[in-house]
Amino acid sequence: MVRNGVVLNMRSLSNSAGNAGSNNVVVSPDRTFADVSGGALWIEVLNETLKLGVAPVTWTDLLYLTVGGALSNAGIGGQTFRFGPQIANVHELDVVTGKGEIVTCSANKSSELFYAVLGGLGQFGVITRARIALAPAPQRVKWMRLLYSDFTTFSNDQEKIIANYSQPDSVDYLEGQVLLDNGTPNMWETSFFPTEVVPTITSLVKEKGVVYALEVAIYYNSTNEEIKDQQMKQLIRQLNNERGLAAMKDVTYYKFLDRIPCPVPRSRSRTRG
Ligand SMILES: Cc1cc2nc3c(=O)[nH]c(=O)nc-3n(C[C@H](O)[C@H](O)[C@H](O)COP(=O)(O)OP(=O)(O)OC[C@H]3O[C@@H](n4cnc5c(N)ncnc54)[C@H](O)[C@@H]3O)c2cc1C
């Protein structure tokens, strides 16, 4: 992997004790941004910002990735259709360049370096700090999976939702998945179809060979739950999914974002190079 290259253990940047924690993530007094170590994990960013009722607006599916690692790619997830990828929500970076200089860069300062490093696959410097935009965090999430046996119907519904992205009644998260005939639907790590519909879904997958899932989430707080419920019902009425094969969950914002388990046990992930 590193012939003529260099391997850096970015987790050693975490703090002087080598532990993950609040030293990695410093939220500004007005809570509009956080300064985050390049070696911090996104789950740590979530933990620290949520304590103050704020959070980044756009996420990857898996949160057990470093901030520098995701920003060296793009950081794409279900919020990207509204807010862009994570690299579009960074105000400033500290970068160690190939010449060993530490440069603070942004859209207005050393912008060539800034835009090269964001999505730069580690080829233009090492991100040691990122200033990440924050917004008020919602409390809870209404999370739905809708199934489609026809690709055109599925993509038409997906595009309909995306086209509404700038409206106040836009959904907050949208992804799509393909379900193949290689197991039952509840083998998905994040699946939540009621057991009584699983045989129907399984036979649909067997019959069609492939079934498509639209995954949608709407965020809410105790103050606007009723409005968001109406919004969800109105949305479902407009969509053309397989009726009777929808599933819904109501979870905390934290549980929703942390829905994919860490693939490496945490004690190992801390020391991994
Ligand atoms: C299970 C899994 C799920 C994923 N889900 C998503 C997803 O939903 N959305 C998404 O966008 N991506 C996703 N990814 C891809 C992920 O964003 C990239 O693989 C990212 O690089 C991982 O970060 P890392 O901390 O593991 O980086 P590493 O694997 O440690 O590094 C990857 C590369 O990034 C560069 N890099 C890492 N840190 C820095 C730094 N501080 N400064 C400069 N360059 C650096 C280096 O070139 C390095 O070679 C996923 C990956 C996995 C394994």
The ligand as a MOL file (V3000), in Angstrom:
LIG
                    3D

  0  0  0     0  0            999 V3000
M  V30 BEGIN CTAB
M  V30 COUNTS 53 58 0 0 0
M  V30 BEGIN ATOM
M  V30 1 C -17.2500 0.3300 6.0380 0
M  V30 2 C -17.0380 1.6450 5.3180 0
M  V30 3 C -18.1290 2.4910 5.0950 0
M  V30 4 C -17.9390 3.6980 4.4280 0
M  V30 5 N -19.0020 4.5290 4.2350 0
M  V30 6 C -18.8240 5.7010 3.6020 0
M  V30 7 C -19.9090 6.6010 3.3960 0
M  V30 8 O -21.0420 6.3480 3.7720 0
M  V30 9 N -19.6500 7.7660 2.7620 0
M  V30 10 C -18.4010 8.1010 2.3230 0
M  V30 11 O -18.2140 9.1690 1.7610 0
M  V30 12 N -17.3620 7.2760 2.4960 0
M  V30 13 C -17.5540 6.0850 3.1130 0
M  V30 14 N -16.5000 5.2270 3.2590 0
M  V30 15 C -15.2160 5.6040 2.6490 0
M  V30 16 C -14.3930 6.4730 3.6000 0
M  V30 17 O -14.8680 7.7980 3.5950 0
M  V30 18 C -12.9350 6.5070 3.1420 0
M  V30 19 O -12.4580 5.1880 3.0520 0
M  V30 20 C -12.1070 7.3130 4.1250 0
M  V30 21 O -10.8620 7.5850 3.5550 0
M  V30 22 C -11.9400 6.5140 5.3940 0
M  V30 23 O -11.3320 7.2880 6.3570 0
M  V30 24 P -10.2300 6.5850 7.2690 0
M  V30 25 O -10.1240 7.4530 8.4570 0
M  V30 26 O -10.5490 5.1450 7.4950 0
M  V30 27 O -9.0420 6.7440 6.2700 0
M  V30 28 P -7.7880 5.7680 5.9040 0
M  V30 29 O -8.3570 4.4900 5.3680 0
M  V30 30 O -6.9620 5.7090 7.1610 0
M  V30 31 O -7.1530 6.6090 4.8320 0
M  V30 32 C -7.6550 6.6430 3.5220 0
M  V30 33 C -6.8360 7.6170 2.7060 0
M  V30 34 O -7.2790 8.9490 3.0280 0
M  V30 35 C -6.1850 9.8120 3.1170 0
M  V30 36 N -6.1820 10.4150 4.4540 0
M  V30 37 C -6.5840 9.8470 5.6330 0
M  V30 38 N -6.4660 10.7440 6.6250 0
M  V30 39 C -5.9570 11.8700 6.0840 0
M  V30 40 C -5.6100 13.1670 6.6040 0
M  V30 41 N -5.7450 13.4690 7.8870 0
M  V30 42 N -5.0960 14.0870 5.7400 0
M  V30 43 C -4.9430 13.8070 4.4320 0
M  V30 44 N -5.2670 12.6080 3.8800 0
M  V30 45 C -5.7680 11.6590 4.6950 0
M  V30 46 C -4.9250 9.0270 2.8760 0
M  V30 47 O -4.5300 9.1870 1.5340 0
M  V30 48 C -5.3320 7.5840 3.0620 0
M  V30 49 O -4.6150 6.7720 2.2220 0
M  V30 50 C -16.6480 4.0450 3.9480 0
M  V30 51 C -15.5670 3.1850 4.1880 0
M  V30 52 C -15.7580 2.0140 4.8730 0
M  V30 53 C -14.5650 1.1340 5.1190 0
M  V30 END ATOM
M  V30 BEGIN BOND
M  V30 1 1 1 2
M  V30 2 1 2 3
M  V30 3 2 2 52
M  V30 4 2 3 4
M  V30 5 1 4 5
M  V30 6 1 4 50
M  V30 7 2 5 6
M  V30 8 1 6 7
M  V30 9 1 6 13
M  V30 10 2 7 8
M  V30 11 1 7 9
M  V30 12 1 9 10
M  V30 13 2 10 11
M  V30 14 1 10 12
M  V30 15 2 12 13
M  V30 16 1 13 14
M  V30 17 1 14 15
M  V30 18 1 14 50
M  V30 19 1 15 16
M  V30 20 1 16 17
M  V30 21 1 16 18
M  V30 22 1 18 19
M  V30 23 1 18 20
M  V30 24 1 20 21
M  V30 25 1 20 22
M  V30 26 1 22 23
M  V30 27 1 23 24
M  V30 28 2 24 25
M  V30 29 1 24 26
M  V30 30 1 24 27
M  V30 31 1 27 28
M  V30 32 2 28 29
M  V30 33 1 28 30
M  V30 34 1 28 31
M  V30 35 1 31 32
M  V30 36 1 32 33
M  V30 37 1 33 34
M  V30 38 1 33 48
M  V30 39 1 34 35
M  V30 40 1 35 36
M  V30 41 1 35 46
M  V30 42 1 36 37
M  V30 43 1 36 45
M  V30 44 2 37 38
M  V30 45 1 38 39
M  V30 46 1 39 40
M  V30 47 2 39 45
M  V30 48 1 40 41
M  V30 49 2 40 42
M  V30 50 1 42 43
M  V30 51 2 43 44
M  V30 52 1 44 45
M  V30 53 1 46 47
M  V30 54 1 46 48
M  V30 55 1 48 49
M  V30 56 2 50 51
M  V30 57 1 51 52
M  V30 58 1 52 53
M  V30 END BOND
M  V30 END CTAB
M  END
